[in-house]
Amino acid sequence: MSAVRLEPYPGERPASRADHIRAQWHDGRLLVGLGVFGLGVALPEAIRWLAGVDGRILAFPVLVAVGAGAVLWGLYKRRAVSRYAQAAIAVAAFDQAGPIGGEEQFERAVAHGRRTHELTFAVSADLSGGAADVPVVEELARCAQRAIGLAERFMPGSQQLDLIPTMRLHVGFWFGAHFRRSQATPIVLWQPTKNGDGYAYYPTVMLSLPAPLGGVAGRVDPPFVPSVEPLTDRAPARVGLAVSVRRRDAASEERIRAKCRDIEVDQLLWLRSMSNNGLSPDTETFTAALDQVEREWVDRLPATATSYVAFLDTTVTLAIGIGARLADTGPVDWVAYTKDRTGAGLVRFPPARAGS
């Protein structure tokens, strides 16, 4: 029996009359209905006005124009909604050694998908913290792709599909590395953020073919300051990448250096954030960040390097994007690290084998 679960959920019906009215306004049905009603009332009188030209009921031609405008606006909204993402995939890897609340985050992601999409797939797996987790995460990526294929089959014509991940950063990197970008429909990664008393979701980066979404990052300054730190005197065979969306303190950076010495990393590419507030919650900023990570890595990667290490202090969607950009052609050559539950240590994926 597979350790990965895939469950489909239909979109939720509005819970109240007010929610139902808001949904009809959002997708244009209310506008079309009001416009048609206005045209039905005003059009006969407008024809009489045009025939008589006596100036008695000038308001009726105005109402006809308003009604026609409402119908056109409503049809435009209907077209926009029908072409927008109609299906969502909520995907989660529950790690008992990770932060508490992963199941709750996943439930919120599924609920958000059902509120805003016609069809939502929930894909999840439990991790044990050992070497057996590697095939589980690989199967999780394949199952997410299977859900995307089903979404494309049942919801044809969507401009994009939405992927809402819940997993730790190093697992997200590995998931992204195995998430082959072979879908015909672009995949948008959504990130949760605290919003008042609840949570909201916003789009971050798009995984598309044949190349990532372009044209938006140029409007946003790259958020990282790059620098290369040599750690040994030999030709770099194992190199590392350290990405942080917030400024690290000296102790955190020294922990990374100590881990690099322990696992014999020869050279480390630092991508330090210019801000201590994280990335702005918008697609342009996240795309600029992901583009910069890929560009700096490709430009500075030594030709002699054969194995790679990633130290991640980012968001889960950025971790998935980095894995998809840098490691999709050779994930077995990569190891990803992130902070442990205490924040004072580092944990890796794939997990170390016994005795290594």
C-alpha angles and dihedrals in degrees: 000000000000118000089216121084125208119187129172122218127188119227116276120254115234109275097217140022090256091053089048091053091048090051091051090050092049095053095040099247093117092051093049091049094049091046093050091047091050092049091049092053100039105033098074092049091045089055090052090049092052090048095047101031089196097135094235099124108023090151093072096068087048090052090050090054091048092048093048090048091051091051092050092047091048092050089050091052091047090052092047093050093046091053094044124086109303097174134049132195117207109196127185141176111197111212115190090202092054133082117308119255103048093130091051092050090050092050089052090050092051091047091050090050092051093048094051106029137055092228132022129187119203114206118180144157138184119236125209099200094245139098090278088073092074097074089039092059091044089052089047089058092048091048091050088052089050089053090050090052090052091048091052089049097048097034105039119178098036114144091215145000122225122229117194111190129198112185142102119281100251091047089047090055091052091045090052091048090057095039098099111210095226099123121118091218120065115249118223118203114218125205127203121229133184110259116183107295094347144031133274130192129222133183116255116171135359124225105206143153139290091000136355119279109287137190099054103071092065089070092058127063115241106264099213135076108218126210135161120224119193112215101182137027096237128091108282111261097155117037133182138212121207116191124180128173089199131046112271122223120236093257092056092050092048090053089055091049091049091051090048091054090047094053094036101248109175100195135018128203110207120203104186122186119244090216137051092213099073125237123325109258098249138100095244094058095045092047090050089051094050092045091051093049091052094043096049092045094050094043095048102034109121115235091229095058117114104165132040142203129198125201108196130198098157139096121294093249091053090048090053091047092050091050091049093048101042109024108031093100095049115011093160088069092060137081120187126205133193137164120289123234092277094050090228098090141042130243127194141215126237087042116241115262118242110280095016 
